[in-house]
Amino acid sequence: MSTTLAFDVYGTLIDTHGLLDALQEIVGDQAAAFSLAWRDKQLEYAFRRGLMGRYVDFGVCTRQALDHTCASFAAAASEDQRGDLLARYRRLPAFADVREGLENLRQQGFRLYAFSNGTASAVAGLLEAAGIDEYFIDIVSVEGCSSFKPDPAVYRYFLRRAAAEADGTWLISSNPFDVIGAVSVGMQAAWLQRSPEAVFDPWEFTPSITVASLRDMGAKIMHHRAGE
């Protein structure tokens, strides 16, 4: 059976910091810091809701995180401006290596799935807008089990949906918490280190492989399998 790859979407395939031009119109030279804070708060809200068992869809976390970040930066963003940012967030760009990387992996015979904290409809819209929806067999959203990564139940839900075994399935993610979550339930995991400054958490769970570009993913996975 072909190896199954579960691709994280936000931050791995899709650039969550792709709104800097729009943010500059609101907060000027604080745009990069604002974008980082918005993303961090979005994930924090998802983690907290997962722990509390109080699921809402990821779009709610994103909107509430934007409100918090605006307050934190004392940004005078109107409701129309916030609405525009949220609309643009649903059409964020893909990273430059994504299309070529996915095409290579498909040609190499891997089974490709999108696997996200986002709702299936939101992820479908993102992938379509980025022109990469054709590469995926299906979208598996955490909404199907009403929790968020890195809850172990989320990864087990993916395995059931993809009819895959943990030890033969790879998570592909740029988010260390996501890689740790997958490895902790017995999956293989590739950390896509999108920045040389990115640091992996010093936990007992480590990536199966670390890759700097999606273009190299297939070769690295096959090399790892050959060495097992």
ChimeraX commands (.cxc) that place a marker at each C-alpha (Angstrom):
marker #1 position 0.00,0.00,0.00 radius 0.5
marker #1 position 1.24,3.51,-0.83 radius 0.5
marker #1 position 2.53,5.62,2.03 radius 0.5
marker #1 position 0.00,8.13,3.36 radius 0.5
marker #1 position 1.09,11.74,3.94 radius 0.5
marker #1 position -1.02,14.00,6.17 radius 0.5
marker #1 position -0.22,17.62,5.36 radius 0.5
marker #1 position -0.77,20.31,7.91 radius 0.5
marker #1 position -2.12,23.37,6.10 radius 0.5
marker #1 position -1.68,26.62,8.06 radius 0.5
marker #1 position 2.01,27.48,8.25 radius 0.5
marker #1 position 3.09,24.39,6.31 radius 0.5
marker #1 position 1.45,24.71,2.90 radius 0.5
marker #1 position -0.16,28.11,3.38 radius 0.5
marker #1 position 1.74,31.20,4.60 radius 0.5
marker #1 position -0.08,32.51,7.67 radius 0.5
marker #1 position 2.03,35.67,7.46 radius 0.5
marker #1 position 0.86,36.47,3.96 radius 0.5
marker #1 position -1.09,39.60,4.98 radius 0.5
marker #1 position 1.79,41.91,5.84 radius 0.5
marker #1 position 0.84,44.50,3.20 radius 0.5
marker #1 position -2.70,44.72,4.58 radius 0.5
marker #1 position -1.44,44.86,8.15 radius 0.5
marker #1 position 0.99,47.67,7.31 radius 0.5
marker #1 position -1.98,49.84,6.41 radius 0.5
marker #1 position -3.23,49.43,9.99 radius 0.5
marker #1 position -0.14,49.14,12.21 radius 0.5
marker #1 position 2.68,50.35,9.97 radius 0.5
marker #1 position 6.12,48.95,10.75 radius 0.5
marker #1 position 4.63,46.74,13.48 radius 0.5
marker #1 position 3.01,44.55,10.82 radius 0.5
marker #1 position 5.42,41.60,11.19 radius 0.5
marker #1 position 5.17,41.60,14.99 radius 0.5
marker #1 position 1.38,41.91,14.78 radius 0.5
marker #1 position 1.18,38.96,12.39 radius 0.5
marker #1 position 3.29,36.77,14.70 radius 0.5
marker #1 position 1.22,37.74,17.74 radius 0.5
marker #1 position -2.04,37.04,15.89 radius 0.5
marker #1 position -0.87,33.58,14.86 radius 0.5
marker #1 position 0.43,32.77,18.36 radius 0.5
marker #1 position -2.85,33.81,19.97 radius 0.5
marker #1 position -4.87,31.88,17.38 radius 0.5
marker #1 position -2.99,28.68,18.30 radius 0.5
marker #1 position -3.18,29.43,22.02 radius 0.5
marker #1 position -6.95,29.74,21.79 radius 0.5
marker #1 position -7.19,26.44,19.92 radius 0.5
marker #1 position -5.00,24.71,22.54 radius 0.5
marker #1 position -7.04,26.13,25.40 radius 0.5
marker #1 position -10.36,25.15,23.87 radius 0.5
marker #1 position -9.05,21.66,23.18 radius 0.5
marker #1 position -8.03,21.24,26.82 radius 0.5
marker #1 position -11.32,22.65,28.05 radius 0.5
marker #1 position -13.42,20.51,25.73 radius 0.5
marker #1 position -15.07,23.70,24.43 radius 0.5
marker #1 position -14.70,23.30,20.67 radius 0.5
marker #1 position -15.54,26.08,18.26 radius 0.5
marker #1 position -14.40,26.16,14.66 radius 0.5
marker #1 position -10.94,27.51,13.92 radius 0.5
marker #1 position -12.38,30.61,12.30 radius 0.5
marker #1 position -13.73,31.69,15.69 radius 0.5
marker #1 position -10.26,31.27,17.22 radius 0.5
marker #1 position -8.82,33.32,14.37 radius 0.5
marker #1 position -11.35,36.13,14.81 radius 0.5
marker #1 position -11.01,36.29,18.58 radius 0.5
marker #1 position -7.22,36.22,18.28 radius 0.5
marker #1 position -7.40,39.17,15.87 radius 0.5
marker #1 position -9.52,41.13,18.34 radius 0.5
marker #1 position -7.04,40.38,21.14 radius 0.5
marker #1 position -4.06,41.37,19.00 radius 0.5
marker #1 position -5.70,44.63,17.95 radius 0.5
marker #1 position -6.27,45.45,21.62 radius 0.5
marker #1 position -2.73,44.42,22.56 radius 0.5
marker #1 position -1.20,46.64,19.86 radius 0.5
marker #1 position -3.72,49.45,20.46 radius 0.5
marker #1 position -4.55,49.15,16.77 radius 0.5
marker #1 position -7.49,51.29,15.72 radius 0.5
marker #1 position -8.83,48.74,13.24 radius 0.5
marker #1 position -12.45,49.29,12.28 radius 0.5
marker #1 position -14.94,46.45,11.94 radius 0.5
marker #1 position -14.67,46.77,8.17 radius 0.5
marker #1 position -10.86,46.49,8.34 radius 0.5
marker #1 position -11.08,43.44,10.60 radius 0.5
marker #1 position -13.65,41.89,8.30 radius 0.5
marker #1 position -11.35,42.50,5.34 radius 0.5
marker #1 position -8.41,40.88,7.15 radius 0.5
marker #1 position -10.50,37.81,7.98 radius 0.5
marker #1 position -11.70,37.58,4.39 radius 0.5
marker #1 position -8.11,37.76,3.16 radius 0.5
marker #1 position -7.12,35.10,5.69 radius 0.5
marker #1 position -9.38,32.72,3.80 radius 0.5
marker #1 position -7.27,33.28,0.66 radius 0.5
marker #1 position -3.73,33.22,2.04 radius 0.5
marker #1 position -0.95,32.32,-0.43 radius 0.5
marker #1 position 0.91,29.03,-0.60 radius 0.5
marker #1 position 4.66,28.95,-0.01 radius 0.5
marker #1 position 6.83,29.00,-3.13 radius 0.5
marker #1 position 7.93,25.36,-2.89 radius 0.5
marker #1 position 4.47,23.87,-2.38 radius 0.5
marker #1 position 3.19,23.20,-5.89 radius 0.5
marker #1 position 6.43,21.61,-7.09 radius 0.5
marker #1 position 6.79,19.63,-3.89 radius 0.5
marker #1 position 3.26,18.24,-4.05 radius 0.5
marker #1 position 3.62,17.38,-7.72 radius 0.5
marker #1 position 6.84,15.46,-6.99 radius 0.5
marker #1 position 5.21,13.55,-4.15 radius 0.5
marker #1 position 2.18,12.64,-6.22 radius 0.5
marker #1 position 4.38,11.37,-9.03 radius 0.5
marker #1 position 6.34,9.32,-6.49 radius 0.5
marker #1 position 3.13,7.50,-5.55 radius 0.5
marker #1 position 2.37,8.93,-2.12 radius 0.5
marker #1 position -1.24,9.30,-0.94 radius 0.5
marker #1 position -1.72,12.99,-0.10 radius 0.5
marker #1 position -4.27,14.29,2.42 radius 0.5
marker #1 position -4.81,17.77,3.86 radius 0.5
marker #1 position -5.12,17.56,7.65 radius 0.5
marker #1 position -5.99,20.73,9.49 radius 0.5
marker #1 position -7.34,22.53,12.53 radius 0.5
marker #1 position -9.40,24.50,10.03 radius 0.5
marker #1 position -12.86,23.46,8.94 radius 0.5
marker #1 position -13.12,21.38,5.79 radius 0.5
marker #1 position -14.86,24.21,3.96 radius 0.5
marker #1 position -12.25,26.80,5.00 radius 0.5
marker #1 position -9.38,24.51,4.01 radius 0.5
marker #1 position -11.04,23.67,0.68 radius 0.5
marker #1 position -11.29,27.38,-0.05 radius 0.5
marker #1 position -7.64,27.98,0.86 radius 0.5
marker #1 position -6.35,25.11,-1.26 radius 0.5
marker #1 position -8.50,26.13,-4.22 radius 0.5
marker #1 position -7.44,29.77,-4.00 radius 0.5
marker #1 position -3.80,28.68,-3.88 radius 0.5
marker #1 position -4.33,26.37,-6.88 radius 0.5
marker #1 position -3.21,23.20,-5.06 radius 0.5
marker #1 position -6.51,21.46,-4.27 radius 0.5
marker #1 position -6.03,18.92,-7.08 radius 0.5
marker #1 position -3.20,17.17,-5.22 radius 0.5
marker #1 position -5.23,15.88,-2.28 radius 0.5
marker #1 position -7.34,12.76,-1.99 radius 0.5
marker #1 position -9.39,14.36,0.78 radius 0.5
marker #1 position -9.44,17.01,3.49 radius 0.5
marker #1 position -9.54,15.73,7.06 radius 0.5
marker #1 position -10.59,18.45,9.50 radius 0.5
marker #1 position -10.49,18.29,13.29 radius 0.5
marker #1 position -14.13,19.38,13.28 radius 0.5
marker #1 position -14.94,15.70,12.82 radius 0.5
marker #1 position -13.86,15.01,16.40 radius 0.5
marker #1 position -14.48,18.49,17.90 radius 0.5
marker #1 position -10.98,19.08,19.21 radius 0.5
marker #1 position -7.69,20.52,18.02 radius 0.5
marker #1 position -4.17,19.33,17.40 radius 0.5
marker #1 position -2.19,18.11,19.33 radius 0.5
marker #1 position -5.01,16.17,21.05 radius 0.5
marker #1 position -4.16,12.47,20.42 radius 0.5
marker #1 position -7.79,11.88,19.42 radius 0.5
marker #1 position -7.30,14.14,16.41 radius 0.5
marker #1 position -4.46,12.07,14.95 radius 0.5
marker #1 position -6.33,8.82,15.57 radius 0.5
marker #1 position -9.33,10.33,13.83 radius 0.5
marker #1 position -7.16,11.08,10.80 radius 0.5
marker #1 position -5.92,7.49,10.68 radius 0.5
marker #1 position -9.47,6.18,10.72 radius 0.5
marker #1 position -10.57,8.57,7.98 radius 0.5
marker #1 position -7.59,7.72,5.78 radius 0.5
marker #1 position -7.82,3.98,6.54 radius 0.5
marker #1 position -4.12,4.08,7.43 radius 0.5
marker #1 position -1.86,2.54,10.07 radius 0.5
marker #1 position 0.07,4.90,12.33 radius 0.5
marker #1 position 3.55,3.52,11.65 radius 0.5
marker #1 position 3.06,3.78,7.89 radius 0.5
marker #1 position 1.64,7.30,7.93 radius 0.5
marker #1 position 3.63,10.55,7.88 radius 0.5
marker #1 position 2.54,13.91,9.22 radius 0.5
marker #1 position 4.15,16.79,7.31 radius 0.5
marker #1 position 4.18,19.98,9.36 radius 0.5
marker #1 position 6.19,23.12,10.05 radius 0.5
marker #1 position 4.65,23.32,13.53 radius 0.5
marker #1 position 6.69,21.50,16.20 radius 0.5
marker #1 position 3.63,20.96,18.42 radius 0.5
marker #1 position 1.96,19.14,15.53 radius 0.5
marker #1 position 4.98,16.93,14.85 radius 0.5
marker #1 position 5.19,16.06,18.56 radius 0.5
marker #1 position 1.49,15.22,18.63 radius 0.5
marker #1 position 1.80,12.84,15.69 radius 0.5
marker #1 position 4.95,11.11,16.94 radius 0.5
marker #1 position 3.37,10.64,20.37 radius 0.5
marker #1 position 0.65,8.41,18.84 radius 0.5
marker #1 position 3.10,6.34,16.81 radius 0.5
marker #1 position 3.04,8.16,13.47 radius 0.5
marker #1 position 6.11,9.15,11.49 radius 0.5
marker #1 position 6.56,12.89,11.15 radius 0.5
marker #1 position 8.57,15.27,9.00 radius 0.5
marker #1 position 9.35,18.69,10.41 radius 0.5
marker #1 position 9.39,21.23,7.59 radius 0.5
marker #1 position 11.81,23.78,9.01 radius 0.5
marker #1 position 10.74,26.79,6.99 radius 0.5
marker #1 position 13.19,29.13,8.69 radius 0.5
marker #1 position 16.77,28.31,9.74 radius 0.5
marker #1 position 16.03,30.25,12.93 radius 0.5
marker #1 position 13.10,27.96,13.84 radius 0.5
marker #1 position 13.81,25.85,16.92 radius 0.5
marker #1 position 12.24,22.48,17.68 radius 0.5
marker #1 position 10.97,21.89,21.22 radius 0.5
marker #1 position 13.52,19.98,23.36 radius 0.5
marker #1 position 11.08,17.18,24.23 radius 0.5
marker #1 position 11.44,13.40,24.21 radius 0.5
marker #1 position 9.51,13.31,20.90 radius 0.5
marker #1 position 11.60,14.22,17.85 radius 0.5
marker #1 position 10.88,14.40,14.11 radius 0.5
marker #1 position 11.54,11.31,12.02 radius 0.5
marker #1 position 13.21,13.66,9.53 radius 0.5
marker #1 position 13.79,17.41,9.19 radius 0.5
marker #1 position 13.51,19.02,5.76 radius 0.5
marker #1 position 14.10,22.62,4.66 radius 0.5
marker #1 position 11.92,22.48,1.54 radius 0.5
marker #1 position 8.92,20.52,0.41 radius 0.5
marker #1 position 10.79,19.84,-2.83 radius 0.5
marker #1 position 13.09,17.45,-0.92 radius 0.5
marker #1 position 10.39,15.67,1.06 radius 0.5
marker #1 position 9.92,12.56,-1.07 radius 0.5
marker #1 position 13.62,11.75,-1.30 radius 0.5
marker #1 position 14.07,12.23,2.45 radius 0.5
marker #1 position 11.13,9.98,3.29 radius 0.5
marker #1 position 12.33,7.25,0.95 radius 0.5
marker #1 position 15.86,7.47,2.36 radius 0.5
marker #1 position 14.47,7.16,5.88 radius 0.5
marker #1 position 12.41,4.11,4.92 radius 0.5
marker #1 position 15.44,2.48,3.30 radius 0.5
marker #1 position 17.37,2.86,6.54 radius 0.5
marker #1 position 14.69,1.28,8.75 radius 0.5
marker link #1:1,2 radius 0.2
marker link #1:2,3 radius 0.2
marker link #1:3,4 radius 0.2
marker link #1:4,5 radius 0.2
marker link #1:5,6 radius 0.2
marker link #1:6,7 radius 0.2
marker link #1:7,8 radius 0.2
marker link #1:8,9 radius 0.2
marker link #1:9,10 radius 0.2
marker link #1:10,11 radius 0.2
marker link #1:11,12 radius 0.2
marker link #1:12,13 radius 0.2
marker link #1:13,14 radius 0.2
marker link #1:14,15 radius 0.2
marker link #1:15,16 radius 0.2
marker link #1:16,17 radius 0.2
marker link #1:17,18 radius 0.2
marker link #1:18,19 radius 0.2
marker link #1:19,20 radius 0.2
marker link #1:20,21 radius 0.2
marker link #1:21,22 radius 0.2
marker link #1:22,23 radius 0.2
marker link #1:23,24 radius 0.2
marker link #1:24,25 radius 0.2
marker link #1:25,26 radius 0.2
marker link #1:26,27 radius 0.2
marker link #1:27,28 radius 0.2
marker link #1:28,29 radius 0.2
marker link #1:29,30 radius 0.2
marker link #1:30,31 radius 0.2
marker link #1:31,32 radius 0.2
marker link #1:32,33 radius 0.2
marker link #1:33,34 radius 0.2
marker link #1:34,35 radius 0.2
marker link #1:35,36 radius 0.2
marker link #1:36,37 radius 0.2
marker link #1:37,38 radius 0.2
marker link #1:38,39 radius 0.2
marker link #1:39,40 radius 0.2
marker link #1:40,41 radius 0.2
marker link #1:41,42 radius 0.2
marker link #1:42,43 radius 0.2
marker link #1:43,44 radius 0.2
marker link #1:44,45 radius 0.2
marker link #1:45,46 radius 0.2
marker link #1:46,47 radius 0.2
marker link #1:47,48 radius 0.2
marker link #1:48,49 radius 0.2
marker link #1:49,50 radius 0.2
marker link #1:50,51 radius 0.2
marker link #1:51,52 radius 0.2
marker link #1:52,53 radius 0.2
marker link #1:53,54 radius 0.2
marker link #1:54,55 radius 0.2
marker link #1:55,56 radius 0.2
marker link #1:56,57 radius 0.2
marker link #1:57,58 radius 0.2
marker link #1:58,59 radius 0.2
marker link #1:59,60 radius 0.2
marker link #1:60,61 radius 0.2
marker link #1:61,62 radius 0.2
marker link #1:62,63 radius 0.2
marker link #1:63,64 radius 0.2
marker link #1:64,65 radius 0.2
marker link #1:65,66 radius 0.2
marker link #1:66,67 radius 0.2
marker link #1:67,68 radius 0.2
marker link #1:68,69 radius 0.2
marker link #1:69,70 radius 0.2
marker link #1:70,71 radius 0.2
marker link #1:71,72 radius 0.2
marker link #1:72,73 radius 0.2
marker link #1:73,74 radius 0.2
marker link #1:74,75 radius 0.2
marker link #1:75,76 radius 0.2
marker link #1:76,77 radius 0.2
marker link #1:77,78 radius 0.2
marker link #1:78,79 radius 0.2
marker link #1:79,80 radius 0.2
marker link #1:80,81 radius 0.2
marker link #1:81,82 radius 0.2
marker link #1:82,83 radius 0.2
marker link #1:83,84 radius 0.2
marker link #1:84,85 radius 0.2
marker link #1:85,86 radius 0.2
marker link #1:86,87 radius 0.2
marker link #1:87,88 radius 0.2
marker link #1:88,89 radius 0.2
marker link #1:89,90 radius 0.2
marker link #1:90,91 radius 0.2
marker link #1:91,92 radius 0.2
marker link #1:92,93 radius 0.2
marker link #1:93,94 radius 0.2
marker link #1:94,95 radius 0.2
marker link #1:95,96 radius 0.2
marker link #1:96,97 radius 0.2
marker link #1:97,98 radius 0.2
marker link #1:98,99 radius 0.2
marker link #1:99,100 radius 0.2
marker link #1:100,101 radius 0.2
marker link #1:101,102 radius 0.2
marker link #1:102,103 radius 0.2
marker link #1:103,104 radius 0.2
marker link #1:104,105 radius 0.2
marker link #1:105,106 radius 0.2
marker link #1:106,107 radius 0.2
marker link #1:107,108 radius 0.2
marker link #1:108,109 radius 0.2
marker link #1:109,110 radius 0.2
marker link #1:110,111 radius 0.2
marker link #1:111,112 radius 0.2
marker link #1:112,113 radius 0.2
marker link #1:113,114 radius 0.2
marker link #1:114,115 radius 0.2
marker link #1:115,116 radius 0.2
marker link #1:116,117 radius 0.2
marker link #1:117,118 radius 0.2
marker link #1:118,119 radius 0.2
marker link #1:119,120 radius 0.2
marker link #1:120,121 radius 0.2
marker link #1:121,122 radius 0.2
marker link #1:122,123 radius 0.2
marker link #1:123,124 radius 0.2
marker link #1:124,125 radius 0.2
marker link #1:125,126 radius 0.2
marker link #1:126,127 radius 0.2
marker link #1:127,128 radius 0.2
marker link #1:128,129 radius 0.2
marker link #1:129,130 radius 0.2
marker link #1:130,131 radius 0.2
marker link #1:131,132 radius 0.2
marker link #1:132,133 radius 0.2
marker link #1:133,134 radius 0.2
marker link #1:134,135 radius 0.2
marker link #1:135,136 radius 0.2
marker link #1:136,137 radius 0.2
marker link #1:137,138 radius 0.2
marker link #1:138,139 radius 0.2
marker link #1:139,140 radius 0.2
marker link #1:140,141 radius 0.2
marker link #1:141,142 radius 0.2
marker link #1:142,143 radius 0.2
marker link #1:143,144 radius 0.2
marker link #1:144,145 radius 0.2
marker link #1:145,146 radius 0.2
marker link #1:146,147 radius 0.2
marker link #1:147,148 radius 0.2
marker link #1:148,149 radius 0.2
marker link #1:149,150 radius 0.2
marker link #1:150,151 radius 0.2
marker link #1:151,152 radius 0.2
marker link #1:152,153 radius 0.2
marker link #1:153,154 radius 0.2
marker link #1:154,155 radius 0.2
marker link #1:155,156 radius 0.2
marker link #1:156,157 radius 0.2
marker link #1:157,158 radius 0.2
marker link #1:158,159 radius 0.2
marker link #1:159,160 radius 0.2
marker link #1:160,161 radius 0.2
marker link #1:161,162 radius 0.2
marker link #1:162,163 radius 0.2
marker link #1:163,164 radius 0.2
marker link #1:164,165 radius 0.2
marker link #1:165,166 radius 0.2
marker link #1:166,167 radius 0.2
marker link #1:167,168 radius 0.2
marker link #1:168,169 radius 0.2
marker link #1:169,170 radius 0.2
marker link #1:170,171 radius 0.2
marker link #1:171,172 radius 0.2
marker link #1:172,173 radius 0.2
marker link #1:173,174 radius 0.2
marker link #1:174,175 radius 0.2
marker link #1:175,176 radius 0.2
marker link #1:176,177 radius 0.2
marker link #1:177,178 radius 0.2
marker link #1:178,179 radius 0.2
marker link #1:179,180 radius 0.2
marker link #1:180,181 radius 0.2
marker link #1:181,182 radius 0.2
marker link #1:182,183 radius 0.2
marker link #1:183,184 radius 0.2
marker link #1:184,185 radius 0.2
marker link #1:185,186 radius 0.2
marker link #1:186,187 radius 0.2
marker link #1:187,188 radius 0.2
marker link #1:188,189 radius 0.2
marker link #1:189,190 radius 0.2
marker link #1:190,191 radius 0.2
marker link #1:191,192 radius 0.2
marker link #1:192,193 radius 0.2
marker link #1:193,194 radius 0.2
marker link #1:194,195 radius 0.2
marker link #1:195,196 radius 0.2
marker link #1:196,197 radius 0.2
marker link #1:197,198 radius 0.2
marker link #1:198,199 radius 0.2
marker link #1:199,200 radius 0.2
marker link #1:200,201 radius 0.2
marker link #1:201,202 radius 0.2
marker link #1:202,203 radius 0.2
marker link #1:203,204 radius 0.2
marker link #1:204,205 radius 0.2
marker link #1:205,206 radius 0.2
marker link #1:206,207 radius 0.2
marker link #1:207,208 radius 0.2
marker link #1:208,209 radius 0.2
marker link #1:209,210 radius 0.2
marker link #1:210,211 radius 0.2
marker link #1:211,212 radius 0.2
marker link #1:212,213 radius 0.2
marker link #1:213,214 radius 0.2
marker link #1:214,215 radius 0.2
marker link #1:215,216 radius 0.2
marker link #1:216,217 radius 0.2
marker link #1:217,218 radius 0.2
marker link #1:218,219 radius 0.2
marker link #1:219,220 radius 0.2
marker link #1:220,221 radius 0.2
marker link #1:221,222 radius 0.2
marker link #1:222,223 radius 0.2
marker link #1:223,224 radius 0.2
marker link #1:224,225 radius 0.2
marker link #1:225,226 radius 0.2
marker link #1:226,227 radius 0.2
marker link #1:227,228 radius 0.2
view
